[in-house]
Amino acid sequence: MSTDRRKQVKSDIDKITERLKKIGRVLPRFEKEKNDLVNRLAHIEGEIESAAKKLSLAVSEDLARLLPEVEWIRVKRVEQLETAKQEMYHHMAEMESLLEQYSELLLSSETACDVTRSANSLHSRVEELMMFDVDSFLPPLNVIFTSTSLPCVENLVGTMAKQGL
């Protein structure tokens, strides 16, 4: 083999040897990076699960707080409505009774003096019953639920950023 060829072979061997050494130094970095990546991603998975659990817990707590409140409103208002209905029936019965008394007065009274005497007391009762405000007896109830608006539903738990893939 000629000297030039020998020099070239030697140079090629040196290059390959250097490259193998470099690769030998780089390979452990890949293994370390792989291990670091696996550990880091396991940590990120834990963070994601933790964030999701916190949100889930917050939703459960809101649900546990809001639903009983709705039930309390339902029970309270139904009681109020039932009471108001009974009072309305009672008021109606009193007014119907008063109408009967007026009718009897007009039909059975024989003198103007009888009508005047009874009419005064009946009129006082009419005035008293008319003070019962049917329209504003039970104030209206206004219950509104406002759902929390979330800026990005698809990113409720969080987002991931990645570079180099």
Secondary structure, 3 states (H helix, E strand, C coil): CCHHHHHHHHHHHHHHHHHHHHHHHHHHHHHHHHHHHHHHHHHHHHHHHHHHHHHHHHHHHHHHHHHHHHHHHHHHHHHHHHHHHHHHHHHHHHHHHHHHHHHHHHHHCCCHHHHHHHHHHHHHHHHHHHCCCCCCCCCCCCCCCCCCCCCCHHHCCCCCCCCCC
